[in-house]
Amino acid sequence: AATHAKDETVPMRGLARTMVKSMTAAWAVPHFGYCDEIVMDPLMAAREALKGAAKAKGIKFSYLPLILKATSLALHQFPGLNAHAATDGSTLTRKGAHNIGVAMDTPSGLIVPNVKNVAERSLFEIAAELARLQTLAAAGKLGAADLSDGTFTLSNIGTIGGTYASPVLFMPQVAIGAIGKIQKVRWVWGGG
């Protein structure tokens, strides 16, 4: 005879509880989604050209440092996206620093540490900082300074094979970007 497992209710504490509260609050804000596909050949070539120099410095060099730097350059052009909105909707604070958060899945749940001052950092400095944050996140040892003061967030769904996502805002930020996987596809250019 088959037996059924019994339901068990457990309290949510710490990081899990905070995550649920912030995600629930974010859904109260209207969301607008936009998806696009981008030719990544130049980014791939740039990464390949920089991998050797990064390795010589003991730095693992993925696409993410390039994407963070490109995001920062875009935020210079569109400063309204690097902003915090007051909860009552009365003001918008355009942030001077580009503290770009990167959503990371950890044993404790989803967290969003941020790379501080991306605009002022070199690609190698960004890569080293990402490695530091990922190591601490995996060990559950991120500090409050690593998790606070983010101004814009990237969610990298591509790491698990996704191509499109509709991420939830990380309040009080006004925008979040989602990155899909980089893949080779056949394109037909031109018409007729």
N, C-alpha and C positions, 0 to 999 in steps of 0.2 A: 504494500500500500504506500502510495506516495504521501509524503508529509510536506506541508507548505511552511516555508520560513515565516516567522512572525514579524510583524512590523515593529520597528524600533524608532522612537523619537529621541533625538539627542540635541542638546542645546548647541547653537552656533556661537562660537566665541572668537575673539581676536580678529585675525586677518579675514577669515571667512565672513564673519558678521559685518565687518566694515565694508567688504566688497559688496555684499548683498544690499546694504543700506545705500551705498553710493550708486550702484547700478539702478536701483529702484528710483532714486531721486533723478537720475539722468533721464529715465524714460518719461518723466513729466515734461521734458523740454521737447518741442517739435524737432524732428530730425529730417534732414534732406540728404538723399544719397545721390552720388554721381559715380559712374564707372567709366573707365576708359582703358584702352590698351596702348602701350607705348613700346616703340622699337628700342630694345635694350642693347643692341650691338655696341654702341659707343661706350656704354657703362661696362659691358663685359670686357672690352678692349682695355679700358682704363684700369680695371681690376687686375687684369693679366699683367699689364705694364708695371703695376705697383707691388705685386705679390712678392717679387724677389727682394725688393728693398725692405718691405715689411718683415719678411722672414729673417733678414739679416739683423733686424732690430728685435727679433724674438716676438713678433706680433703676428697673430693669425689675422689675415685680411679677407673678410667676406665682402659681400655686396653692401651690407648694412651701413658701414661708415660712409660710403659714397652716397647712399640714399639719404642718410641724415644730413650730409652736407648739401645735397641738392634741395632737400626740404628747407633748410635754413636759407638758401639763396632765394627760394620761392617766397618764403615768409618776408624777406626784405621787400619783395615786389608787392606782396599782399599782406600788409601789417595787421589788417583787421582779422586775419585768421590766427594771428599770434596774440590772442587776447583773452581776457576773462570778463564774463558778464556778471553783473550784480544779480543776486537771486531774485530781486524784485523787478529786474529788467530796466532799472533807471539809468544805469551807466555801463559803459564798456571801457575797460582799461586795456589799452594796447601795451603789451609787455615789451620792454627794451631788449631783454636777454632772450635768446632762443634756447630754452631748456627743454629739449625734445625727449619726451617719454617714449619708452619702448615696452610694449606689453610683453611680459614674460610669464610662461607657465611654470610654476614651481610645485613642489610637493604640498605646499600650504594653499595653493590656489593661484589665480591670476593676480599679478602685481605689476605696477608700472613705475619702475625707477626711471630717472631721466638723466641724460647727458647734459651737464650744465654748459652754457655758453658755447654752443656748437659753432656759432658764427666766428668766434675767435680761435677755435681750435683747428689744428692741422688734421688731415685725414688719419695719420698715424696716431695722433693723440686721441681722436674719436674712437679708433679701433681698440686702443689700449683701455680706454675707459669702459667701452662696451664689454670687453673681456673681464674687467674687474667687477662690473655690475652682474654679469652672468654667473661668475664664480660665487659671489656673495649670495645671489638669489638661489642658486642650487643648494647652498649650504643653509639657507634660511637665516642669513646674517646681514641682510640689508639694514642700514640705519635710517633714521628719520630724514636725515639730510639727503639721502639718495632718492627718497620717495616724495619729497616735498618740492614745491616751487616749480612744477612743470608748467610749460606754457602751450605746448602742442604735443600731441601723441600720435605715434604710429603703431598700428597693429599689423603684425606680419603673419598673415594667414598662409602665405606661401611656404612656410616651414613645414606645414603638414599637408601640403599639396593643393591647397585651395587656390582658386583663381579670382573669386570675387567674395567680398564680405560686406556686411552692414554693421560696422562696429558701433558700440554705444559711446556717447560722449563721456569724457572724463571731466566731470564738473570741477571748477567753473569754466573750464576751457570751452571755446565756442566751436572748435573743429577737431576732427580726428581723421587721420588718413589710414587707409588699409592697403597693404601691399600683397599682391597675389604672387604665385610662383612664376619664375622666369622659365619660359618654355619656348622651344622652337616650333614655329607654325609657318605654313605656306601662305603668302600674301599675293594677291594679284594687284599690281599697281597700274593705275591708269584706267581708262574706260574704253568701251567700244568694242 
